[in-house]
């Protein structure tokens, strides 16, 4: 189990490294890379 604040922190660091500022953009990248099933 990880806390919501941990998830938010990791997400923010990933977005910073990718140079994006939108969680929606992050999801689109994850789908494009096959990390997330778009039908989920």
Helices and strands as residue ranges (DSSP letters): H 4-18, H 23-32
